[in-house]
Amino acid sequence: MLLQVFGGLALFLYGTDSLCRAVQQGAGRRLRSLLARCTANPVAGLLTGAAVTAVLQSSSAVTVMVIAFLAAGLLQLRQAVPVVFGANIGTTVTAQLLA
């Protein structure tokens, strides 16, 4: 069982690393500009995170994308934290609306 846990963790980390490299290679000026506008201030980042989570229905997916953007240098930590908070708020609000 311990081997399965470490194998799953290794697979997750490999996937995250591959995503980061792909984002670095594929990020153009338009993506950088869009991310800069959507995370210009903490409130905009919070709303962006909530909106993207509402569309994707997965705060985990949004968090992984934000980590990839951080690793690729497209976002700074001060821009990423509100987006992750917004993703968690978006998940909570979506669940409450469905309940």
Secondary structure, DSSP 8 states (H G I E B T S, - for coil): -HHHHHHHHHHHHHHHHHHHHHHHHH--HHHHHHHHHHTSSHHHHHHHHHHHHHHHS-HHHHHHHHHHHHHHTSS-HHHHHHHHHHHHHHHHHHHHHH-
